[in-house]
Amino acid sequence: MIENDKTIVLKKLISSLQENSNNPVEAEKSLNEIHAHFQDITKITGFDHNIKHLAAVPAAKGKALGLNFAAQCLLDYKRTLQFLKAIYRAILEKQKNRPGETIKIFYAGCGPYAPFITLIASLFTKEELRFSVLEINEKSLDSAKKLIHSMGLSGYVQEFHLADAVTFKIPDPGSFHILISETLDALLYRECYVPILFNLLPQFNKNSTVIPENVLINLSLTSHSKEDNADEEHKVGAVFNVREALSSLGHASHIPAKLPKKRVDLRALAKEGFENILLETQVHIYDDIWLHRNESSLTVAYEIKLEQPLSNTIVFYYQLEPEIALQYTFQN
């Protein structure tokens, strides 16, 4: 009876979350209450100091977030709401284009709360929606299973896989309509989004929807104006575009240690008095749904002090070995 009561409360909160998705105050209130129930059911708070819950999990390339940090993602409010909005809209679009079909979703990196099942599934029937789940962290997967079962959502899940998404071969990949892989951090540092897409994208058919669709790392040059006490900014553009970079690899069987370089000529800007480089992550989630600068922990901007006089060129490259990170060098 207690579990049934919790399920009823959670369904009401999820409906409220959907109805108030454009009302940040009410949506955050619902997410906080949902988080409290998720903690109670799974006993995963996201804020304890158990080293096993904090440690990142090594993948074939990069690392997956530790269990606690994955749990905390739920409370990255704008991030959660934008992804939920995108997934809901993508499902409706697939239903429109494929009437009568069960929409099948492959969910890579569910974390301990599997929010894109637990906050989406009850808005549809079991005949409308079916998930397959992949998670590298055994404790996260066990927690997700417990939560899904407690909420009465087991019928929505076709299969669970404990495996590394960087190397996993999907059974019957052509049957899936949507791939979700929200496995990234600001500046695409350390986490596995890029190698996961390199592995999984070719397995899906061309009509499959990928969420998020793309990630960009953009460069700006900034200086502080003493006259109006404000920062002046010159936007240079993207120094790394994930989908373009992967496309440039063609049908390569192995992802290289470094992806193609991007050179930015600083000579034309040398006289403008710029003092800093600003790197920001933009996440194109789906259609017109984006995460922009400082709207989420994923898009916090990173500032680098420029040494004067400016070098002629700055060269950016995204490396996947020995650690995943965006690197840069200055050249004269």
Secondary structure, DSSP 8 states (H G I E B T S, - for coil): -HHHHHHHHHHHHHHHHHHTTT-HHHHHHHHHHHHHHHHHHH---S----HHHHS-EE-SSSEE--HHHHHHGGG-HHHHHHHHHHHHHHHHHHHHHSTT--EEEEEE--TTT-HHHHTTGGGS-TTTEEEEEEES-HHHHHHHHHHHHHTT-GGGEEEEEES-TTT---SSGGG-SEEE-----GGG-SSSHHHHHHHHGGGS-TT-EEES-EEEEEEEEEEEETTTTEEEEEEEEEEEEHHHHHHHTTT-SS--SB---EEEE-GGGGGGT--EEEEEEEEEEETTEEE-TTSSGGG--EEEE--SS--SEEEEEEE-SSS-EEEEEEE-
